[in-house]
Amino acid sequence: MTMPLEKSTDGTGADRDDRWAALRSGRGLIGAALVGAVVLAGLLAPWLAPFAPDEQIRGATLLGPSSDHWFGTDSVGRDVFSRTLYGIRIDLLVIFVAVPLGALIGSFLGLAASRAVWLDTALQRSFDLILAFPTIVLAIALTMVIGPGIMTISVVIVLAEIPVFGRLMRTSVLTVRELPYVESARTLGASEGWILRRHVLPNCLEPLTVQLALAMSVGVFIEGAMSFLGLGVIPPMPSLGSLIKEGTQNAYHSPYFVFGPLLVVVVLVLGLLLISQALAARSRRR
């Protein structure tokens, strides 16, 4: 019984070191570097962008890539590179706010579901109802109610992630609390609250952390799909999805227009996927 008890942690120390170690080598390091580069580009957009995102440059309609316009210009003479940098900020705002919020709400509901049978039944049927709707159908329905925009994208992502994290937390709690070292602590007289805080929750963090990185990559796709369909960010505000949409509309005359924003999406999603794989691999080796 001694070894399992030592493996249980409070979420600090060795567990935290393991999570950081996953990002210091191999796929984790590459993923962190890719995501870090995109995040840094978005944060430094006011200093890196050579033009304002909505500035219309006279005589610069649908120009190709050059030293003055790295990604070319769009149909109204705006610099695509500048708009891409500012579009990154919109995507980062969505995925770093909406995804963690959905994860937090879902995890709380999953934890509550593991404590009461009647609540578990009600929540599982609610999760089934949400999952019954494809994300795009849910997005269309919400757009009809509250209109397109960043708020709609955020609400769709939150609703899409709640059942995922809710069921993951419920499964993790039900599994961990039946392990031998938890039973030993209960036999020794530990309260349920202490067991939950000291043993159960810290050992549920690993799958939740892996899922969080994966969910952020899905959030990028949701923003892109909604903006591409006109359900997301409202022009002239740029986002990666709306820029790709504009690029495809001009693909015949300027096929290079779409490459810059699409490349950023690929780098960001690839980085997040590599981070989730590194965290999952570290978890399996423990």
HUJOWO-V519760 format. One record per backbone hydrogen bond with DSSP energy under -0.5 kcal/mol. CO is the residue of the C=O (numbers start at 1). NH is the residue of the N-H. E is the energy in kcal/mol with one decimal. If there is no record, write none. Layout:
co->CO nh->NH e->E
co->CO nh->NH e->E
//
This chain:
co->1 nh->5 e->-1.7
co->2 nh->6 e->-1.9
co->3 nh->7 e->-1.8
co->4 nh->8 e->-1.5
co->12 nh->15 e->-1.2
co->13 nh->17 e->-2.5
co->14 nh->18 e->-2.5
co->15 nh->19 e->-2.0
co->16 nh->20 e->-2.1
co->17 nh->21 e->-2.6
co->18 nh->22 e->-1.7
co->20 nh->23 e->-1.2
co->21 nh->24 e->-1.4
co->25 nh->28 e->-0.9
co->25 nh->29 e->-1.0
co->26 nh->30 e->-2.0
co->27 nh->31 e->-3.0
co->28 nh->32 e->-2.7
co->29 nh->33 e->-2.2
co->30 nh->34 e->-2.3
co->31 nh->35 e->-2.7
co->32 nh->36 e->-2.7
co->33 nh->37 e->-2.2
co->34 nh->38 e->-1.9
co->35 nh->39 e->-2.8
co->36 nh->40 e->-2.7
co->37 nh->41 e->-2.2
co->38 nh->42 e->-2.2
co->39 nh->43 e->-2.6
co->40 nh->44 e->-2.2
co->42 nh->45 e->-1.2
co->44 nh->47 e->-1.3
co->44 nh->48 e->-2.6
co->45 nh->49 e->-2.7
co->52 nh->55 e->-1.5
co->55 nh->57 e->-0.7
co->56 nh->58 e->-0.5
co->57 nh->60 e->-1.6
co->60 nh->62 e->-0.5
co->60 nh->63 e->-0.5
co->63 nh->73 e->-1.7
co->69 nh->66 e->-2.2
co->69 nh->72 e->-1.4
co->72 nh->80 e->-2.2
co->72 nh->81 e->-0.6
co->74 nh->62 e->-2.4
co->74 nh->77 e->-1.6
co->77 nh->57 e->-2.9
co->78 nh->74 e->-2.0
co->79 nh->83 e->-1.9
co->80 nh->84 e->-2.4
co->81 nh->85 e->-2.1
co->82 nh->86 e->-1.9
co->83 nh->87 e->-2.1
co->84 nh->88 e->-2.0
co->85 nh->89 e->-0.9
co->86 nh->90 e->-1.1
co->87 nh->91 e->-2.0
co->87 nh->240 e->-0.7
co->88 nh->92 e->-2.8
co->89 nh->93 e->-2.2
co->90 nh->94 e->-2.0
co->91 nh->95 e->-2.7
co->92 nh->96 e->-2.4
co->93 nh->97 e->-0.6
co->94 nh->97 e->-0.6
co->94 nh->98 e->-2.6
co->94 nh->99 e->-0.7
co->95 nh->100 e->-0.5
co->97 nh->101 e->-1.7
co->98 nh->102 e->-2.7
co->99 nh->103 e->-2.6
co->100 nh->104 e->-2.6
co->101 nh->105 e->-2.5
co->102 nh->106 e->-2.6
co->103 nh->107 e->-2.6
co->104 nh->108 e->-2.2
co->105 nh->109 e->-2.4
co->106 nh->110 e->-2.6
co->107 nh->111 e->-2.4
co->108 nh->112 e->-2.4
co->109 nh->113 e->-2.4
co->110 nh->114 e->-1.3
co->112 nh->115 e->-1.4
co->112 nh->116 e->-0.8
co->116 nh->120 e->-2.2
co->117 nh->121 e->-2.3
co->118 nh->122 e->-1.9
co->119 nh->123 e->-2.7
co->120 nh->124 e->-2.5
co->121 nh->125 e->-1.8
co->122 nh->126 e->-1.7
co->123 nh->127 e->-2.8
co->124 nh->128 e->-2.1
co->125 nh->129 e->-1.8
co->126 nh->130 e->-2.0
co->127 nh->131 e->-2.7
co->128 nh->132 e->-1.2
co->130 nh->133 e->-1.2
co->132 nh->134 e->-0.6
co->134 nh->138 e->-2.5
co->135 nh->139 e->-2.4
co->136 nh->140 e->-2.5
co->137 nh->141 e->-2.4
co->138 nh->142 e->-2.4
co->139 nh->143 e->-2.3
co->140 nh->144 e->-1.8
co->141 nh->145 e->-0.9
co->142 nh->146 e->-3.1
co->142 nh->147 e->-0.5
co->143 nh->147 e->-1.7
co->149 nh->153 e->-1.9
co->150 nh->154 e->-2.6
co->151 nh->155 e->-2.5
co->152 nh->156 e->-2.4
co->153 nh->157 e->-2.4
co->154 nh->158 e->-2.6
co->155 nh->159 e->-2.6
co->156 nh->160 e->-2.3
co->157 nh->161 e->-1.9
co->158 nh->162 e->-1.8
co->159 nh->163 e->-0.7
co->160 nh->164 e->-0.5
co->161 nh->165 e->-2.5
co->162 nh->166 e->-2.5
co->163 nh->167 e->-2.2
co->164 nh->168 e->-1.7
co->165 nh->169 e->-2.6
co->166 nh->170 e->-2.1
co->167 nh->171 e->-2.4
co->168 nh->172 e->-2.3
co->169 nh->173 e->-2.7
co->170 nh->174 e->-2.4
co->171 nh->175 e->-1.7
co->172 nh->176 e->-2.8
co->173 nh->177 e->-2.4
co->175 nh->178 e->-0.9
co->176 nh->179 e->-1.8
co->179 nh->182 e->-0.7
co->179 nh->183 e->-2.1
co->180 nh->184 e->-2.5
co->181 nh->185 e->-1.7
co->182 nh->186 e->-2.2
co->183 nh->187 e->-2.4
co->184 nh->188 e->-1.9
co->185 nh->190 e->-2.3
co->186 nh->189 e->-1.3
co->191 nh->195 e->-2.5
co->192 nh->196 e->-2.5
co->193 nh->197 e->-2.2
co->194 nh->198 e->-2.9
co->195 nh->199 e->-2.4
co->195 nh->200 e->-2.2
co->196 nh->201 e->-2.7
co->199 nh->203 e->-1.0
co->200 nh->204 e->-0.5
co->201 nh->204 e->-1.6
co->201 nh->205 e->-0.6
co->202 nh->205 e->-0.8
co->204 nh->208 e->-1.2
co->205 nh->209 e->-2.7
co->206 nh->210 e->-2.1
co->207 nh->211 e->-2.3
co->208 nh->212 e->-2.0
co->209 nh->213 e->-1.7
co->210 nh->214 e->-1.8
co->211 nh->215 e->-3.0
co->212 nh->216 e->-1.8
co->213 nh->217 e->-1.3
co->214 nh->218 e->-1.7
co->215 nh->219 e->-2.2
co->216 nh->220 e->-1.6
co->217 nh->221 e->-1.4
co->218 nh->222 e->-2.4
co->219 nh->223 e->-2.5
co->220 nh->224 e->-2.3
co->221 nh->225 e->-2.9
co->222 nh->226 e->-2.6
co->223 nh->227 e->-2.6
co->224 nh->228 e->-2.2
co->225 nh->229 e->-1.7
co->226 nh->231 e->-3.3
co->226 nh->232 e->-0.9
co->227 nh->230 e->-1.0
co->231 nh->149 e->-0.8
co->234 nh->237 e->-1.4
co->239 nh->243 e->-2.4
co->240 nh->244 e->-1.9
co->241 nh->245 e->-2.0
co->242 nh->246 e->-2.4
co->243 nh->247 e->-2.3
co->244 nh->248 e->-2.2
co->245 nh->249 e->-1.6
co->246 nh->250 e->-0.9
co->247 nh->250 e->-0.5
co->248 nh->251 e->-1.1
co->250 nh->254 e->-3.2
co->254 nh->257 e->-1.6
co->255 nh->258 e->-0.5
co->256 nh->259 e->-0.9
co->256 nh->260 e->-0.7
co->257 nh->261 e->-0.5
co->258 nh->262 e->-2.0
co->259 nh->263 e->-2.6
co->260 nh->264 e->-1.8
co->261 nh->265 e->-2.0
co->262 nh->266 e->-2.4
co->263 nh->267 e->-2.5
co->264 nh->268 e->-2.6
co->265 nh->269 e->-2.7
co->266 nh->270 e->-2.6
co->267 nh->271 e->-2.4
co->268 nh->272 e->-2.1
co->269 nh->273 e->-2.5
co->270 nh->274 e->-2.4
co->271 nh->275 e->-2.0
co->272 nh->276 e->-2.3
co->273 nh->277 e->-2.3
co->274 nh->278 e->-2.3
co->275 nh->279 e->-2.5
co->276 nh->280 e->-2.2
co->277 nh->281 e->-2.5
co->278 nh->282 e->-2.2
co->279 nh->283 e->-2.0
co->280 nh->284 e->-2.1
co->281 nh->285 e->-1.5
co->282 nh->286 e->-0.7
co->283 nh->286 e->-0.6
//
